[in-house]
Amino acid sequence: MADADPNRIVHCIKLKKDLPGLLRQPFPNDLGKHIFENVSKEAWDLWVSESVRYINTYRMDLQTRAGTEQLLKLMRVWLGMEEGEMLPTAWTPPKEDKSE
């Protein structure tokens, strides 16, 4: 997971609260700068975990432009950076064991 900068607090657009930000931009472009300035480390770590579900469910090939663009679109929607619908994933949360 990415490192946090405990000395830099951002108002996270995903979690809607002030939290430590990322130590560095996740991408060397305007999108990376926007994430760096508006997304907390906690939200970014949640996205990284969530993104694996999308990659696996839709077998996204991130070596292709189409696969990368699809994942970046989902990321922007998930983080609340733009409007859109999230695709469902094949993952379901584990059921609680009620036998105990």
Backbone bond lengths (Angstrom), bond angles and torsions (degrees), N, CA, C in turn:
res aa  C-N    CA-C-N  psi(-1)  N-CA   C-N-CA  omega(-1)  CA-C   N-CA-C  phi
1 M - - - 1.436 - - 1.533 109.68 -
2 A 1.294 115.31 160.41 1.467 121.05 -178.35 1.527 110.12 -70.12
3 D 1.319 114.60 155.82 1.460 119.83 176.59 1.521 109.84 -83.11
4 A 1.341 115.23 148.13 1.461 120.72 176.89 1.519 109.15 -98.85
5 D 1.307 115.03 154.52 1.456 121.80 173.01 1.529 106.46 -108.73
6 P 1.344 118.08 98.64 1.466 120.24 -175.67 1.526 113.19 -64.43
7 N 1.320 116.64 -15.93 1.461 120.57 -179.82 1.520 112.99 -90.93
8 R 1.350 116.79 -3.10 1.464 120.37 -177.98 1.528 108.17 -123.16
9 I 1.316 115.78 111.82 1.462 121.95 -178.47 1.529 108.85 -102.00
10 V 1.330 115.56 135.33 1.466 120.97 176.09 1.529 108.25 -121.58
11 H 1.323 115.37 153.20 1.461 119.00 170.89 1.530 105.62 -88.71
12 C 1.325 115.89 105.57 1.459 122.48 -171.71 1.529 111.35 -71.31
13 I 1.340 115.22 124.97 1.465 119.82 180.00 1.524 112.13 -71.55
14 K 1.314 118.63 -21.25 1.463 122.13 178.94 1.526 110.89 -85.37
15 L 1.321 116.67 -50.47 1.470 120.89 -173.38 1.522 113.23 -93.37
16 K 1.343 116.60 -6.66 1.474 122.69 174.35 1.525 113.17 58.63
17 K 1.333 116.25 39.56 1.460 119.77 175.17 1.519 109.41 -155.16
18 D 1.326 115.83 164.46 1.459 122.15 179.86 1.525 109.21 -80.60
19 L 1.336 114.95 124.23 1.463 121.74 -176.98 1.525 109.73 -145.99
20 P 1.344 117.25 162.63 1.463 119.41 175.18 1.528 111.21 -59.14
21 G 1.329 115.21 139.20 1.454 120.96 179.67 1.513 112.22 -90.59
22 L 1.304 115.23 -179.92 1.459 122.03 176.63 1.522 110.58 -70.06
23 L 1.302 116.87 153.74 1.457 121.88 178.11 1.520 111.26 -73.88
24 R 1.343 116.36 -31.47 1.473 120.90 179.49 1.524 109.21 -149.47
25 Q 1.311 115.63 164.02 1.465 121.07 178.08 1.525 110.10 -63.05
26 P 1.349 117.34 139.10 1.464 118.74 178.22 1.526 113.24 -75.02
27 F 1.334 118.03 -21.95 1.461 123.48 178.53 1.521 108.26 -137.01
28 P 1.347 117.96 145.70 1.465 120.12 -178.93 1.523 112.91 -86.42
29 N 1.337 116.57 54.73 1.466 120.68 -179.39 1.529 109.06 -151.05
30 D 1.336 116.93 -172.81 1.473 120.79 -178.84 1.523 112.22 -63.10
31 L 1.332 117.78 -36.76 1.462 120.70 177.74 1.532 109.87 -62.08
32 G 1.326 116.46 -45.50 1.461 120.59 177.74 1.519 112.36 -60.45
33 K 1.331 116.22 -39.21 1.472 120.85 178.06 1.527 110.44 -64.76
34 H 1.341 117.01 -43.18 1.459 121.15 179.96 1.537 110.40 -63.13
35 I 1.315 116.84 -43.12 1.470 120.48 177.73 1.531 109.65 -62.85
36 F 1.321 116.91 -46.29 1.456 122.27 -179.83 1.526 111.34 -56.17
37 E 1.318 117.04 -39.65 1.458 121.72 -176.16 1.525 114.19 -84.78
38 N 1.350 118.36 -18.71 1.470 120.26 -170.66 1.521 116.31 -129.90
39 V 1.310 117.78 -1.61 1.472 120.27 -177.69 1.526 108.40 -124.01
40 S 1.328 116.28 132.77 1.468 120.85 179.51 1.524 110.50 -76.97
41 K 1.317 115.04 162.78 1.463 120.27 175.61 1.528 109.46 -60.98
42 E 1.323 116.83 -40.40 1.466 120.81 -179.52 1.528 111.03 -59.59
43 A 1.323 117.34 -47.04 1.466 120.64 179.39 1.528 110.94 -66.13
44 W 1.325 116.89 -39.46 1.462 120.00 179.32 1.533 110.39 -62.55
45 D 1.324 117.31 -42.93 1.464 120.55 177.91 1.528 111.13 -62.65
46 L 1.332 116.93 -39.00 1.471 120.25 176.23 1.530 110.40 -61.72
47 W 1.347 116.83 -43.04 1.464 120.22 178.86 1.533 111.23 -62.89
48 V 1.313 117.28 -43.66 1.468 120.13 -179.32 1.531 109.82 -58.53
49 S 1.331 117.48 -42.92 1.468 120.72 177.11 1.524 111.18 -65.16
50 E 1.313 116.59 -44.66 1.467 121.82 -179.11 1.525 111.39 -65.55
51 S 1.321 116.95 -37.41 1.471 120.43 -176.90 1.518 112.21 -60.68
52 V 1.319 117.37 -31.68 1.467 121.00 178.90 1.530 110.04 -60.67
53 R 1.326 116.76 -37.77 1.474 120.45 179.29 1.528 110.91 -63.33
54 Y 1.325 116.63 -40.82 1.468 120.08 179.09 1.526 111.07 -68.99
55 I 1.316 115.61 -43.51 1.468 119.44 179.57 1.523 110.11 -59.40
56 N 1.326 116.66 -45.09 1.461 120.29 -178.60 1.524 112.75 -71.63
57 T 1.326 117.72 -44.31 1.466 120.80 -178.31 1.520 111.63 -61.51
58 Y 1.323 116.53 -44.87 1.470 120.82 -174.95 1.530 112.67 -100.81
59 R 1.340 115.29 7.56 1.472 121.11 179.04 1.529 111.49 46.53
60 M 1.322 114.33 49.02 1.464 120.49 -178.10 1.517 110.12 -67.05
61 D 1.293 116.18 129.75 1.456 121.99 175.42 1.522 107.30 -96.50
62 L 1.317 116.47 101.20 1.453 120.81 -175.62 1.523 112.52 -76.73
63 Q 1.318 116.91 1.68 1.462 120.12 172.80 1.522 111.03 -86.76
64 T 1.335 115.86 -8.69 1.459 119.49 177.79 1.525 109.42 -103.47
65 R 1.303 115.77 154.05 1.465 121.21 177.69 1.531 110.42 -62.45
66 A 1.336 117.08 -42.14 1.474 120.72 -178.04 1.529 111.19 -63.12
67 G 1.327 117.12 -43.72 1.463 120.53 179.60 1.514 112.20 -64.52
68 T 1.317 115.85 -43.13 1.462 120.78 179.08 1.523 110.78 -64.90
69 E 1.319 117.27 -44.95 1.466 120.54 -179.75 1.526 111.52 -63.76
70 Q 1.341 117.07 -38.35 1.461 120.19 178.77 1.530 110.29 -63.71
71 L 1.325 117.23 -45.02 1.461 120.37 -179.86 1.529 111.32 -66.59
72 L 1.320 117.84 -40.31 1.467 120.25 178.45 1.526 111.41 -64.87
73 K 1.312 117.50 -37.06 1.471 121.33 176.40 1.529 109.70 -62.17
74 L 1.336 116.93 -47.79 1.463 120.90 178.21 1.529 110.75 -60.48
75 M 1.332 116.33 -39.91 1.459 120.18 179.65 1.528 110.98 -62.34
76 R 1.336 116.70 -45.76 1.471 119.66 -179.42 1.530 110.64 -62.36
77 V 1.315 118.08 -40.78 1.470 121.12 178.67 1.522 109.71 -67.47
78 W 1.324 117.45 -47.50 1.467 121.86 -177.37 1.529 111.14 -60.37
79 L 1.329 116.62 -40.44 1.460 120.37 -179.80 1.526 113.00 -76.78
80 G 1.322 117.48 -10.16 1.459 120.58 -179.59 1.514 113.45 85.26
81 M 1.331 116.29 20.64 1.456 120.88 -179.43 1.521 111.66 -84.88
82 E 1.326 117.08 -20.01 1.465 120.93 176.62 1.522 109.35 -154.87
83 E 1.316 114.57 161.68 1.460 121.37 179.51 1.520 109.78 -78.26
84 G 1.310 116.04 151.05 1.459 121.11 176.87 1.513 109.76 159.42
85 E 1.301 114.50 175.04 1.464 120.15 -179.76 1.509 109.93 -105.98
86 M 1.317 114.97 139.18 1.452 119.80 176.32 1.522 109.02 -84.33
87 L 1.301 116.12 141.41 1.452 121.61 175.66 1.525 108.78 -77.22
88 P 1.327 117.49 147.51 1.464 118.39 175.45 1.528 109.77 -72.88
89 T 1.317 116.16 156.96 1.462 119.90 174.95 1.522 108.93 -114.82
90 A 1.306 116.17 165.99 1.458 121.34 179.87 1.526 111.26 -78.99
91 W 1.329 117.13 -11.92 1.458 121.49 -176.36 1.527 110.71 -75.04
92 T 1.314 115.91 137.25 1.469 121.14 171.33 1.519 107.60 -127.60
93 P 1.329 116.39 144.20 1.461 118.39 -178.86 1.533 110.32 -64.78
94 P 1.326 117.36 149.25 1.465 119.68 178.60 1.526 109.91 -64.18
95 K 1.314 114.84 144.35 1.465 119.91 177.91 1.519 109.35 -77.83
96 E 1.315 114.57 142.95 1.461 118.85 178.40 1.521 109.26 -72.32
97 D 1.317 115.20 138.78 1.457 120.55 178.24 1.520 107.95 -82.87
98 K 1.322 117.17 111.71 1.460 122.12 -175.90 1.513 111.83 -92.59
99 S 1.336 117.61 5.78 1.471 120.44 -177.70 1.516 112.30 -79.02
100 E 1.312 117.97 -14.37 1.473 119.60 -178.18 1.491 111.74 -87.12
